[in-house]
Amino acid sequence: MNAPDRYERFVVPEGTKKVSFEKDTKIMNAASFTIEREDHTIGNILRMQLHRDPNVHFAGYKLPHPLQYKIIVRIHTASQSSPTQAYTQAINDLDKELENLKQAFEDEKTRFERMKQGY
């Protein structure tokens, strides 16, 4: 059929940046980030994390087309911050949250295995 290969949804082509940045020329402190080979999963998590930042006035994302495997994240910040700072902070915060989740899971798994051996 005409369907693209499945790996095209995940593998970033050689010579293509994973994330590209474009400053908005009409709105101060606004920019778009195009993230290649991602979908609603990352878009929604990133949007929600950006909304936690008090300096972010607007954060949203869109998928341009179902057969284009990328998302476009738009960020508009207050004057004391920049979209790049907000994006970087959101990514770092998400990384810490996921690391904490991973550690909690591993701790619980270890506790369960010890409990299981005790019986």
C-alpha positions, 0 to 999 in steps of 0.5 A: 500500500501507500503507507510509509514504513513504520520506522519512519515514525521514530527514526530521525533522518540523517542530517535532520535536527531533532528540535528546530527553533523559529522565533516569532516575528510578530509577537515578542517573546514567542517562538515555535519549536518543531520536534521531529518524530514525536506525536501527541504523547510528548506534545501533551506532556510538554504542553502541560509542563510548560503551563506549570511555569508562571512565566509562560502565557501560552503553550500549545502544540499541533501535529501538522498532518497525520503522515508528517511525524513531527509536532510544532510547539508554540510558546509565548512567555512574559518579558522576564523569560524567553521561550527557549528558557521555558522550553529548556526548563520544561524538558529538564523538569520532565527529565527529573520527574521521569527519573523520580518515577523510574526510581520509585518503580525500581524501589517498589519492584525490589520491595516486592521481590524481597517480600515474594522471597520471604514467603 
